């Protein structure tokens, strides 16, 4: 059997997205991807034919019950876990505040949380707020394994880290990081928001205790998704109303769950090998053509990274660069993208321009961006 990854038919992929049938270059995926039409159809289909609350003795309510079961099954496939280990919520940030508050019931004054400076603030501020309330200690690691080891003590209770940096695209060795956390007797708390669009997740293989992601970053609706190990969920006492089962705190966004199922089905129809191979090729093409006047902050090859790039151009504000590109229908982000510690460490007061390629982008779009960057630099 051949080990060569299947080639991605990018034109066939793009045909599944009405949003891509316009003369825009969407390089803003790190803040939220476009969605295929099947996701839109699933959301509207639920609202047209199944809209009801759960637990009722009538058809539309039973359809909603079945949808939630299907959503848990899709989440379990996507994360590599049991269905009862999945939690849905309004956003990753919302879920993380809830889960950190829940684990806080077990923490005591002086206990320590280790976070990394590569992280999005959604996996930093919840710990900082908890530390203020409970007199905990939050330690920051400059992400490399050696520095992380130095931050671990006998009081470390949680190691919170990103699988991939949403600012620089840097990949973290999730398996080794989880192992270090466990060796210290701590929980491994993984932010997979930025990694999730770019590669397969298997929580068991990396040893995660908690992992969070955002379906709207991987071609689904605005929603949050979390995994937590069964043993933890059975032990913890969540903040919720008494009649509610599990960890969801109220009526879920059923129509968005329908869209989530469709997004997982969409990804499964393509396969991760084809997605990863195509994205790596786009990233390499971009790096090979990057003008000398553009400064890249982060790894200079595709080894150890996803195709997300932080750029600055001497003498030009990131906001002005983004505006120039936007006026030419090339959509990128500027600022710190909530990666507060990264930008502080790099000394980028105005942040940077963020370019993010995903599998529906094309080589021609890479080249179109490079032409404009040459003009600016």
PLY file of the C-alpha trace (Angstrom):
ply
format ascii 1.0
element vertex 377
property float x
property float y
property float z
element edge 376
property int vertex1
property int vertex2
end_header
0.00 0.00 0.00
1.33 3.44 -0.93
2.26 5.77 1.93
2.04 8.85 -0.32
-0.65 11.22 1.03
-3.70 11.65 -1.16
-3.67 14.89 -3.12
-6.37 17.37 -2.18
-8.65 18.45 -5.02
-8.80 22.05 -3.85
-11.17 23.18 -6.59
-13.64 20.45 -5.62
-13.24 21.53 -2.00
-13.91 25.18 -2.81
-17.02 24.24 -4.78
-18.54 23.11 -1.47
-18.27 26.67 -0.05
-20.61 29.36 -1.34
-18.54 31.85 0.66
-15.50 31.11 -1.52
-17.30 31.90 -4.77
-16.31 35.55 -4.46
-13.10 37.41 -5.43
-11.83 37.44 -1.85
-8.71 35.77 -0.47
-9.61 34.45 2.98
-6.38 34.31 4.99
-8.20 35.14 8.23
-8.87 31.49 9.12
-7.06 31.58 12.48
-9.86 33.83 13.75
-12.55 31.64 12.19
-12.82 29.72 8.94
-15.49 29.85 6.27
-18.01 27.01 6.41
-19.07 24.56 3.69
-22.64 24.69 2.47
-23.47 21.39 4.17
-22.89 23.06 7.53
-25.24 25.92 6.64
-27.83 23.44 5.36
-27.62 21.38 8.55
-28.22 24.43 10.73
-31.17 25.67 8.70
-32.52 22.13 8.32
-32.66 21.67 12.07
-34.47 24.96 12.56
-36.97 24.12 9.82
-37.77 20.58 10.83
-36.64 19.72 14.34
-36.60 22.88 16.45
-37.64 22.00 19.99
-36.24 21.59 23.46
-35.23 18.14 24.66
-37.03 15.54 26.73
-40.47 16.01 25.28
-42.92 13.27 24.30
-43.29 14.51 20.71
-41.54 14.23 17.38
-39.45 17.39 17.16
-38.21 17.00 20.73
-37.20 13.41 20.00
-35.32 14.64 16.95
-33.46 17.11 19.16
-32.61 14.31 21.60
-31.24 12.28 18.69
-29.25 15.26 17.43
-27.47 15.64 20.76
-26.58 11.94 20.67
-25.22 12.37 17.14
-23.25 15.46 18.19
-21.62 13.57 21.07
-20.73 10.72 18.74
-19.17 13.17 16.26
-17.27 14.91 19.07
-15.98 11.58 20.34
-14.71 10.68 16.86
-13.11 14.09 16.40
-11.35 14.05 19.79
-10.65 10.33 20.17
-12.57 9.93 23.42
-15.75 8.47 24.88
-19.03 10.26 24.19
-19.58 10.92 27.90
-16.25 12.77 28.03
-17.44 15.54 25.67
-18.82 18.92 26.70
-20.37 21.60 24.51
-20.67 25.29 25.33
-21.03 28.76 23.83
-17.27 29.11 23.23
-13.94 27.66 24.24
-13.35 30.63 26.53
-16.71 30.19 28.21
-16.04 26.49 28.74
-12.57 27.16 30.09
-13.79 29.65 32.67
-16.39 27.08 33.76
-13.94 24.18 33.91
-11.18 26.13 35.64
-13.70 27.32 38.22
-14.79 23.71 38.68
-11.28 22.34 39.21
-10.71 25.28 41.56
-12.88 23.50 44.12
-9.95 21.09 44.58
-7.18 23.70 44.74
-5.75 25.27 47.87
-3.87 28.47 48.70
-0.32 28.30 47.36
-1.06 25.68 44.71
0.59 26.46 41.38
-0.56 26.64 37.77
2.00 26.70 34.96
1.02 28.43 31.71
3.13 29.28 28.67
3.89 32.54 26.94
2.89 30.99 23.62
-0.71 30.83 24.79
-3.88 32.62 23.75
-5.32 34.46 26.73
-8.30 32.09 26.85
-6.00 29.59 28.58
-4.25 32.21 30.72
-6.80 34.66 32.11
-9.09 31.95 33.55
-6.14 30.80 35.66
-5.14 34.34 36.61
-8.69 35.05 37.78
-8.82 31.80 39.71
-5.46 32.62 41.29
-6.79 35.98 42.48
-9.79 34.31 44.07
-7.97 31.41 45.71
-4.47 32.83 46.36
-2.87 30.48 43.84
0.45 31.03 42.06
0.59 31.26 38.25
4.00 30.58 36.71
4.87 31.47 33.10
7.10 29.23 31.00
8.90 30.41 27.86
7.89 27.50 25.78
10.58 24.95 25.54
10.59 21.72 27.49
13.67 22.66 29.53
12.13 25.90 30.79
8.85 24.16 31.47
10.62 21.58 33.64
12.19 24.38 35.67
8.76 25.85 36.42
7.37 22.61 37.82
7.40 22.13 41.60
5.76 19.88 44.14
2.94 22.44 44.29
2.16 22.33 40.55
-1.42 21.23 40.03
-2.07 22.14 36.37
0.07 22.66 33.27
-1.92 24.68 30.71
-0.49 24.96 27.20
-1.40 25.39 23.52
-0.92 22.55 21.06
-0.19 25.24 18.46
0.41 28.97 18.83
-2.39 31.06 17.36
0.11 33.88 16.78
3.28 32.22 15.51
2.02 28.86 14.26
4.56 27.02 16.44
3.65 23.44 17.29
4.14 22.22 20.84
5.07 18.60 21.58
1.75 17.83 23.25
2.62 14.28 24.23
5.86 15.22 25.99
4.23 18.21 27.68
1.40 16.08 29.03
3.95 13.55 30.27
5.90 16.26 32.10
2.71 17.46 33.74
1.85 13.96 34.89
5.36 13.34 36.18
4.86 16.39 38.39
1.49 15.09 39.58
-0.35 17.81 37.64
-3.20 17.87 35.14
-2.38 18.45 31.46
-4.77 21.16 30.22
-4.55 21.54 26.44
-5.74 24.44 24.28
-6.23 22.82 20.87
-8.14 25.72 19.32
-5.45 26.63 16.83
-4.24 23.08 16.21
-7.67 21.58 15.48
-8.03 22.83 11.85
-4.58 21.55 10.96
-4.30 17.98 12.21
-6.02 15.04 13.88
-6.65 15.00 17.62
-6.38 11.90 19.79
-6.60 12.87 23.44
-5.59 9.41 24.61
-2.41 9.28 22.53
-1.13 12.61 23.88
-2.33 11.96 27.43
-4.52 15.05 27.83
-6.64 15.41 30.95
-8.61 18.34 29.56
-8.60 19.61 25.97
-10.60 22.47 24.47
-11.26 23.63 20.93
-13.61 25.77 18.84
-15.62 24.29 15.94
-15.78 27.67 14.19
-12.04 27.37 13.67
-12.50 24.08 11.78
-15.31 24.85 9.33
-18.18 24.69 11.80
-20.43 27.13 13.67
-19.57 29.38 16.61
-19.46 26.89 19.45
-17.10 25.53 22.09
-16.08 21.90 22.58
-14.17 20.32 25.45
-12.91 16.92 26.50
-12.27 15.93 30.09
-11.30 12.50 31.35
-14.19 10.46 32.70
-12.52 10.08 36.10
-12.30 13.84 36.47
-15.86 14.47 35.39
-17.11 11.89 37.86
-15.03 13.43 40.66
-15.64 17.12 40.06
-18.75 19.01 41.07
-19.66 21.41 38.25
-21.35 24.78 38.50
-24.81 24.14 37.05
-28.51 24.05 37.81
-29.55 20.95 39.77
-31.79 19.24 37.18
-29.25 19.55 34.35
-27.30 16.40 33.49
-23.57 16.49 32.92
-21.60 19.71 32.54
-23.72 21.71 30.10
-25.25 24.56 32.06
-28.48 25.12 30.13
-30.27 24.51 26.86
-27.67 23.87 24.20
-27.52 25.56 20.80
-29.15 22.65 18.99
-28.94 24.18 15.53
-25.21 24.75 16.03
-24.76 21.15 17.11
-26.32 20.15 13.79
-23.73 22.33 12.05
-20.96 20.80 14.15
-21.93 17.28 13.08
-21.86 18.41 9.45
-18.42 19.99 9.94
-16.97 16.77 11.35
-18.54 14.81 8.48
-16.99 17.29 6.06
-13.49 16.83 7.49
-13.89 13.07 7.49
-14.86 13.21 3.81
-11.47 14.76 2.99
-9.14 12.96 5.38
-6.35 14.52 7.42
-3.51 13.26 5.22
-4.74 15.28 2.24
-5.44 18.36 4.39
-2.05 18.37 6.10
-0.12 17.74 2.88
-1.86 20.59 1.06
-1.42 23.05 3.92
2.25 22.21 4.29
2.75 22.85 0.57
1.03 26.23 0.84
3.16 27.18 3.83
6.38 26.20 2.09
5.43 28.16 -1.02
4.77 31.22 1.12
8.03 30.95 3.07
10.07 30.36 -0.08
8.65 33.51 -1.67
8.65 35.82 1.35
10.29 39.15 0.43
13.45 40.08 2.32
11.82 43.28 3.59
9.16 41.33 5.47
10.12 40.11 8.92
8.80 36.72 9.98
8.32 36.14 13.71
8.56 32.41 14.27
9.99 29.33 12.62
11.40 29.89 9.14
10.47 26.46 7.74
7.34 24.31 7.93
9.00 21.88 10.31
7.37 22.13 13.72
4.65 24.58 12.72
1.25 25.01 11.10
0.77 27.51 8.23
0.05 30.53 10.41
2.55 33.39 10.17
3.19 36.59 12.13
4.77 39.32 9.99
5.97 42.88 10.34
7.36 45.36 7.81
9.77 48.04 9.00
8.23 51.49 8.98
4.67 50.26 8.53
2.07 49.65 11.21
0.45 46.20 11.10
-2.95 47.91 10.93
-1.88 49.80 7.80
-0.55 46.64 6.16
-3.78 44.81 6.91
-5.80 47.70 5.53
-3.72 47.78 2.34
-4.32 44.07 1.83
-7.99 44.32 2.75
-8.53 47.02 0.13
-7.22 44.48 -2.38
-9.59 41.78 -1.12
-6.92 39.89 0.81
-8.21 39.34 4.34
-5.67 39.09 7.18
-5.63 40.03 10.85
-3.48 42.49 12.74
-2.87 43.16 16.43
-2.16 40.64 19.17
-5.08 38.22 18.51
-5.29 37.76 22.32
-1.78 36.26 22.32
-0.81 38.86 24.92
2.33 37.25 26.31
3.76 36.40 22.89
3.58 39.99 21.74
5.06 41.27 24.99
7.98 38.87 24.69
8.60 39.89 21.07
8.31 43.59 21.93
5.61 44.10 19.31
3.61 46.96 20.82
1.29 47.16 17.80
1.22 43.41 17.32
1.82 41.88 13.92
0.06 40.94 10.70
-1.26 37.39 10.88
-1.58 35.31 7.73
-3.29 31.95 8.07
-3.60 29.33 5.34
-6.08 26.49 5.58
-6.87 23.67 3.19
-9.31 25.65 1.03
-6.63 28.19 0.11
-4.77 27.88 -3.18
-1.27 28.37 -4.53
-2.58 31.26 -6.61
-3.78 32.98 -3.43
-0.34 32.53 -1.86
1.21 34.18 -4.91
-1.31 37.02 -4.87
-0.39 37.80 -1.26
3.34 37.66 -2.00
2.93 40.19 -4.84
1.32 42.68 -2.46
3.91 42.10 0.28
6.67 42.88 -2.21
4.98 46.17 -3.03
4.79 47.04 0.68
8.35 46.10 1.53
0 1
1 2
2 3
3 4
4 5
5 6
6 7
7 8
8 9
9 10
10 11
11 12
12 13
13 14
14 15
15 16
16 17
17 18
18 19
19 20
20 21
21 22
22 23
23 24
24 25
25 26
26 27
27 28
28 29
29 30
30 31
31 32
32 33
33 34
34 35
35 36
36 37
37 38
38 39
39 40
40 41
41 42
42 43
43 44
44 45
45 46
46 47
47 48
48 49
49 50
50 51
51 52
52 53
53 54
54 55
55 56
56 57
57 58
58 59
59 60
60 61
61 62
62 63
63 64
64 65
65 66
66 67
67 68
68 69
69 70
70 71
71 72
72 73
73 74
74 75
75 76
76 77
77 78
78 79
79 80
80 81
81 82
82 83
83 84
84 85
85 86
86 87
87 88
88 89
89 90
90 91
91 92
92 93
93 94
94 95
95 96
96 97
97 98
98 99
99 100
100 101
101 102
102 103
103 104
104 105
105 106
106 107
107 108
108 109
109 110
110 111
111 112
112 113
113 114
114 115
115 116
116 117
117 118
118 119
119 120
120 121
121 122
122 123
123 124
124 125
125 126
126 127
127 128
128 129
129 130
130 131
131 132
132 133
133 134
134 135
135 136
136 137
137 138
138 139
139 140
140 141
141 142
142 143
143 144
144 145
145 146
146 147
147 148
148 149
149 150
150 151
151 152
152 153
153 154
154 155
155 156
156 157
157 158
158 159
159 160
160 161
161 162
162 163
163 164
164 165
165 166
166 167
167 168
168 169
169 170
170 171
171 172
172 173
173 174
174 175
175 176
176 177
177 178
178 179
179 180
180 181
181 182
182 183
183 184
184 185
185 186
186 187
187 188
188 189
189 190
190 191
191 192
192 193
193 194
194 195
195 196
196 197
197 198
198 199
199 200
200 201
201 202
202 203
203 204
204 205
205 206
206 207
207 208
208 209
209 210
210 211
211 212
212 213
213 214
214 215
215 216
216 217
217 218
218 219
219 220
220 221
221 222
222 223
223 224
224 225
225 226
226 227
227 228
228 229
229 230
230 231
231 232
232 233
233 234
234 235
235 236
236 237
237 238
238 239
239 240
240 241
241 242
242 243
243 244
244 245
245 246
246 247
247 248
248 249
249 250
250 251
251 252
252 253
253 254
254 255
255 256
256 257
257 258
258 259
259 260
260 261
261 262
262 263
263 264
264 265
265 266
266 267
267 268
268 269
269 270
270 271
271 272
272 273
273 274
274 275
275 276
276 277
277 278
278 279
279 280
280 281
281 282
282 283
283 284
284 285
285 286
286 287
287 288
288 289
289 290
290 291
291 292
292 293
293 294
294 295
295 296
296 297
297 298
298 299
299 300
300 301
301 302
302 303
303 304
304 305
305 306
306 307
307 308
308 309
309 310
310 311
311 312
312 313
313 314
314 315
315 316
316 317
317 318
318 319
319 320
320 321
321 322
322 323
323 324
324 325
325 326
326 327
327 328
328 329
329 330
330 331
331 332
332 333
333 334
334 335
335 336
336 337
337 338
338 339
339 340
340 341
341 342
342 343
343 344
344 345
345 346
346 347
347 348
348 349
349 350
350 351
351 352
352 353
353 354
354 355
355 356
356 357
357 358
358 359
359 360
360 361
361 362
362 363
363 364
364 365
365 366
366 367
367 368
368 369
369 370
370 371
371 372
372 373
373 374
374 375
375 376
